[in-house]
Structure formats: C-alpha cells, structure tokens
Amino acid sequence: AATLNLPAQTDAAAWTLRSAVTAARTHSPEADIAAARLERAQAMVDQTGAGRLPQVMLRAGYTQTNNPMMAFGSILNQVAFTPGIDFNNPGQVDNLNVTGTIAYNLYSGGRVSAHQAAAQSQVTASERDRDATFARLDAAVVRAYFNIRQTREAVAALEAAVNTYIESLRVARLRFDSGKSLKSELLNLEVELAQTQAQHLAARQQANLAERQFLYLLGQPPVAGTPVGLADTDPTIATLAVPTSASIEQRPERHALDARREAAAAAVTAASATRRPTLNAFASYQLDKGWRLNGDGDSWMAGLQAEWAIFDGKSTAGKIRETRADLSATEAAQRQLELGLQLELEQARLAHTFAAEQLAVTTTLVAQAEEAARMSRERFEAGALLSAELIAVETRLTSARVRRAVATATERIAVADFRRAAGVPILP
C-alpha cells in the first residue's frame, strides 16, 4: 500500500512570522478601520482649529424686484438716485451684488482652545487605539501561524501512525498466511488502520481551516488547492521571548483612556466657557451694479460684535453637568481598565508558566513513547507481541506526538500573549 504524504511546501512564497505580521498590518481590514478612525480624529483637529483663524467669505447674487423698499435700497447702493424717482413706486430695479467679508474671533471665553485641546487628545487616543489594534492583530497572527504549524505536526504524527499500521498489517498478513497468527490479529490492525486514517482526514481538515484563518487575518483571499507556505527555517520564532519586565505602564489601551480623560476634562472647560461673552471683529466690502438704471457703487462696513448669553433656560448648566458626568465615567473606566489589565497580565504570566511546563512534560513523554514503540515493533515482527498490545503502544505514541505539537504551539502563543499583556512589541 502507498504511504500518505503532505503537500510539498516551498520557500518561494513562504511566510515567516515577521512577514505575516507585517502583511496583516498593511492589508488587514481591521488595520484599515483603525487608520480611518485616526484620520477622522485628525480631521476634527482641523475643524476645531478653524476658530483661531479668520473666516473669509465671498457672496454674489443677481436680483430684480419692484418691491419699493428693496428697489430703493439697490438704487442707493448703485449711487443711481435722482430727484425724479418716486419713493413709493421706484419701478423695476435689477442689482448685481458682490460682497466680501472677513471675520475674526477675538475672545470666546476659552471655548476654542478647549475644543481644540479635546480634539488633540482624541487624536492621541486614536493613535493609541491603533497601537492596541496592531497588538491584538499581531497576537492573532501569531496564534494563527502556530495553529498551522500545530495542525500540520498533528497531521504528520497521524500520517506516521498510518504508515506504521500499514507496515504492521503487511507483517500480520504474512504471519496469517503462514498460519502463525489468528484472523483476529489481522482484523484488529485493519480496524485500527481505518480509525487512524479517519483521524488523519479530520486533522487535515483542521489544518485547512487554520490556513483559512491565517489568510483572513492577513487580508488575503484563499486560493483553492494552494496551501499556505511557511518557511522551513524561521528565525523570527527565536526572537519571540518572554519579556524581561512586565507591567501595564506601556499598554496602549491605558494611554488611550488617559487621552480620553483629558478630552473629557477639556469638554468640561468648553461647556463652562459658554457662560462667558464672545467678541468678534468683522469687515466687509461690497459692489452693486444695475443695468436698468445703469448705476454702480461700492461700500464697506467694519466693526465689533459682542454676545453674552444672560439666561439660556439652563441649557449651559445642563451641558456642564453632562460633561462632568462624562469625565467621572471616564475616570471610573480608567480604574476599571487598570484592574482588568493587571488581571490580564497575571493570567498571561501564569498561562505561559503552565504552557512551558506542559511542553517539557510532553517532550519527555514523546521520547519515552518513541522508545517503547520501537521495542514493541521489534517484538511484534518477531511474533512475541499481540496486535492489541502493539495498537496500544502506537496509540500512545501518536497521542504523545499530537500533545507535543499542541504544547509547542501553545507555549509560543502564550509568549505572544504575555508580551502583549506586558505592553511590549510582540516581535522585537
């Protein structure tokens, strides 16, 4: 019988862990969403900063009317008045008006500065949110990367078991044909071979699903019939080390909420500034021309305008209460986040310790199981071991190899989670 073989992997388009992380940051929709949110926050800074700059407007319009008030105003603007014009019935008058206006806020009670400070804090928060998104994405890519390696090692272990049963079945048939073993010995091996082949197919399905998840995170569609190539030698794996120091001080989520608290405090300042007066300076220049009276003229206007809301039906008081409540909620969220990050860090530390211990145990277990299987195969070929005993030994070996593959992947994933929880880059 022919042996089973995995699809050949080539290094021509093979992924390393670092290249996969880089591709995910570049092409993942999640990264694009984070970038769009940052762009939106930066746009808000431009909007709030407009209050510090002069506003320049140009307006033009052409009208015709016989309304006495509007018509007489146009006549005066065009410098076209003559004593013969009837004030009550000046007739139909046309007017082309072009007006340029410049306005500048001299004082706003601190609202403009507060709004701009809040917007800038939101930019900082969005930048830290993007960093947190990258950290989560990096960790997910690491998990998917090692899941592929784990599932492929499980497939290889089951493939080795299938090939071993095929060889054992060949030996058992020879012994049965020569009358040295019972039919039941042959049937036991055939049943175990069929069960192991079914497990092998299921493992290959898990490997295919792991590849699809990997490509999804990288923002790439799967290509039917094309396996994901992983580099046989990946130096990036060795750089995935346990962090030398662990704290939540550098977590981007923490810095993002710090910035949001600053934005909430600035919003309180902006709301309170509504109680103060505003002072604006303005100047305008306009041109008027009419063809019915063949007149044209220009004029200008400049001045100061002050506004002070004496009573607004408690609208300002309500806004101040609202922003202060938002600030209190943000401060409470800060305390909650810090407790959660501390818990996450401790869980990641304990998870890695457990994963490292599990890896050490399974490595020893595989070495013992391989030696036991070697001895059992020799005894089976010599006719000194029953098929049921050989099956038990081979099952333990396959199980040990699969457990080692899982433990290896789990330990690497635990390191990545530990680094993320400690606020350090997953890949140095």
PEGI-V15993 format. One record per residue. N is the residue number from 1. RES is the residue in one small letter. SS is DSSP state (H for helix, E for strand, - for the rest). Layout:
N & RES & SS
N & RES & SS
This chain:
1 & a & -
2 & a & -
3 & t & -
4 & l & -
5 & n & -
6 & l & -
7 & p & -
8 & a & -
9 & q & -
10 & t & -
11 & d & -
12 & a & -
13 & a & -
14 & a & -
15 & w & E
16 & t & -
17 & l & H
18 & r & H
19 & s & H
20 & a & H
21 & v & H
22 & t & H
23 & a & H
24 & a & H
25 & r & H
26 & t & H
27 & h & H
28 & s & -
29 & p & H
30 & e & H
31 & a & H
32 & d & H
33 & i & H
34 & a & H
35 & a & H
36 & a & H
37 & r & H
38 & l & H
39 & e & H
40 & r & H
41 & a & H
42 & q & H
43 & a & H
44 & m & H
45 & v & H
46 & d & H
47 & q & H
48 & t & H
49 & g & H
50 & a & H
51 & g & H
52 & r & H
53 & l & -
54 & p & -
55 & q & E
56 & v & E
57 & m & E
58 & l & E
59 & r & E
60 & a & E
61 & g & E
62 & y & E
63 & t & E
64 & q & E
65 & t & E
66 & n & -
67 & n & -
68 & p & H
69 & m & H
70 & m & H
71 & a & H
72 & f & H
73 & g & H
74 & s & H
75 & i & H
76 & l & H
77 & n & H
78 & q & -
79 & v & -
80 & a & -
81 & f & -
82 & t & -
83 & p & -
84 & g & -
85 & i & -
86 & d & -
87 & f & -
88 & n & -
89 & n & -
90 & p & -
91 & g & -
92 & q & -
93 & v & E
94 & d & E
95 & n & E
96 & l & E
97 & n & E
98 & v & E
99 & t & E
100 & g & E
101 & t & E
102 & i & E
103 & a & E
104 & y & E
105 & n & E
106 & l & E
107 & y & E
108 & s & -
109 & g & -
110 & g & -
111 & r & H
112 & v & H
113 & s & H
114 & a & H
115 & h & H
116 & q & H
117 & a & H
118 & a & H
119 & a & H
120 & q & H
121 & s & H
122 & q & H
123 & v & H
124 & t & H
125 & a & H
126 & s & H
127 & e & H
128 & r & H
129 & d & H
130 & r & H
131 & d & H
132 & a & H
133 & t & H
134 & f & H
135 & a & H
136 & r & H
137 & l & H
138 & d & H
139 & a & H
140 & a & H
141 & v & H
142 & v & H
143 & r & H
144 & a & H
145 & y & H
146 & f & H
147 & n & H
148 & i & H
149 & r & H
150 & q & H
151 & t & H
152 & r & H
153 & e & H
154 & a & H
155 & v & H
156 & a & H
157 & a & H
158 & l & H
159 & e & H
160 & a & H
161 & a & H
162 & v & H
163 & n & H
164 & t & H
165 & y & H
166 & i & H
167 & e & H
168 & s & H
169 & l & H
170 & r & H
171 & v & H
172 & a & H
173 & r & H
174 & l & H
175 & r & H
176 & f & H
177 & d & H
178 & s & -
179 & g & -
180 & k & -
181 & s & -
182 & l & -
183 & k & H
184 & s & H
185 & e & H
186 & l & H
187 & l & H
188 & n & H
189 & l & H
190 & e & H
191 & v & H
192 & e & H
193 & l & H
194 & a & H
195 & q & H
196 & t & H
197 & q & H
198 & a & H
199 & q & H
200 & h & H
201 & l & H
202 & a & H
203 & a & H
204 & r & H
205 & q & H
206 & q & H
207 & a & H
208 & n & H
209 & l & H
210 & a & H
211 & e & H
212 & r & H
213 & q & H
214 & f & H
215 & l & H
216 & y & H
217 & l & H
218 & l & -
219 & g & -
220 & q & -
221 & p & -
222 & p & -
223 & v & -
224 & a & -
225 & g & -
226 & t & -
227 & p & -
228 & v & -
229 & g & -
230 & l & E
231 & a & -
232 & d & -
233 & t & -
234 & d & -
235 & p & -
236 & t & H
237 & i & H
238 & a & H
239 & t & H
240 & l & -
241 & a & -
242 & v & -
243 & p & -
244 & t & -
245 & s & -
246 & a & -
247 & s & -
248 & i & -
249 & e & -
250 & q & -
251 & r & -
252 & p & H
253 & e & H
254 & r & H
255 & h & H
256 & a & H
257 & l & H
258 & d & H
259 & a & H
260 & r & H
261 & r & H
262 & e & H
263 & a & H
264 & a & H
265 & a & H
266 & a & H
267 & a & H
268 & v & H
269 & t & H
270 & a & H
271 & a & H
272 & s & H
273 & a & H
274 & t & -
275 & r & -
276 & r & -
277 & p & -
278 & t & E
279 & l & E
280 & n & E
281 & a & E
282 & f & E
283 & a & E
284 & s & E
285 & y & E
286 & q & E
287 & l & E
288 & d & E
289 & k & E
290 & g & E
291 & w & -
292 & r & -
293 & l & -
294 & n & -
295 & g & E
296 & d & E
297 & g & E
298 & d & E
299 & s & E
300 & w & E
301 & m & E
302 & a & E
303 & g & E
304 & l & E
305 & q & E
306 & a & E
307 & e & E
308 & w & -
309 & a & -
310 & i & -
311 & f & -
312 & d & -
313 & g & -
314 & k & -
315 & s & H
316 & t & H
317 & a & H
318 & g & H
319 & k & H
320 & i & H
321 & r & H
322 & e & H
323 & t & H
324 & r & H
325 & a & H
326 & d & H
327 & l & H
328 & s & H
329 & a & H
330 & t & H
331 & e & H
332 & a & H
333 & a & H
334 & q & H
335 & r & H
336 & q & H
337 & l & H
338 & e & H
339 & l & H
340 & g & H
341 & l & H
342 & q & H
343 & l & H
344 & e & H
345 & l & H
346 & e & H
347 & q & H
348 & a & H
349 & r & H
350 & l & H
351 & a & H
352 & h & H
353 & t & H
354 & f & H
355 & a & H
356 & a & H
357 & e & H
358 & q & H
359 & l & H
360 & a & H
361 & v & H
362 & t & H
363 & t & H
364 & t & H
365 & l & H
366 & v & H
367 & a & H
368 & q & H
369 & a & H
370 & e & H
371 & e & H
372 & a & H
373 & a & H
374 & r & H
375 & m & H
376 & s & H
377 & r & H
378 & e & H
379 & r & H
380 & f & H
381 & e & H
382 & a & -
383 & g & -
384 & a & -
385 & l & -
386 & l & -
387 & s & H
388 & a & H
389 & e & H
390 & l & H
391 & i & H
392 & a & H
393 & v & H
394 & e & H
395 & t & H
396 & r & H
397 & l & H
398 & t & H
399 & s & H
400 & a & H
401 & r & H
402 & v & H
403 & r & H
404 & r & H
405 & a & H
406 & v & H
407 & a & H
408 & t & H
409 & a & H
410 & t & H
411 & e & H
412 & r & H
413 & i & H
414 & a & H
415 & v & H
416 & a & H
417 & d & H
418 & f & H
419 & r & H
420 & r & H
421 & a & H
422 & a & -
423 & g & -
424 & v & -
425 & p & -
426 & i & -
427 & l & -
428 & p & -
